[in-house]
């Protein structure tokens, strides 16, 4: 994972996620999938249906996980959307 922002703290992010008792397995799996699709600016655009198919889960489970990651401010929804696909950025302040 590339880091353009020198204040990004991946270890802090991972530790905080691991310790968060409200995070569930699906939330973490979706987070890892999003990580695997990041570009060099911590930006990803992946359709929820594609995530669901890749993880062999229902789209509703992925939607719930995305919502929880956004509520926890682990990811931030970026704009603009392309069609129905949302784009996300890792929150560089999460875990600090």
C-alpha positions, 0 to 999 in steps of 0.5 A, a space after each residue: 500500500 503506497 503512502 503519499 501522505 506521510 502522516 498516514 499510520 497503517 499500523 495504528 489503523 490496523 491496531 484500532 480496527 483489531 481492537 474495535 469490538 463492534 467490528 465484525 468479521 465481514 466488516 474486516 473482510 470488506 476492509 481488506 478487499 478494499 485495501 487490495 484495490 487501493 491505488 497510489 493515492 489511497 483511493 478505490 472504486 469497487 462496486 459492492 456487487 463485485 465485492 459480494 461476488 468476490 467474497 461469496 456473500 450477499 450484497 446486503 452483507 457488503 452494504 452493511 459492512 461498508 456502512 459500518 466502515 463509513 460510520 467508524 470513519 475508517 473509509 470516507 466516501 469520495 466524489 464523484 460517483 461514476 454511475 452507481 459505483 461509489 469511490 472510497 478513500 482511507 481516512 488517514 486520521 483513523 487510528 491516530 
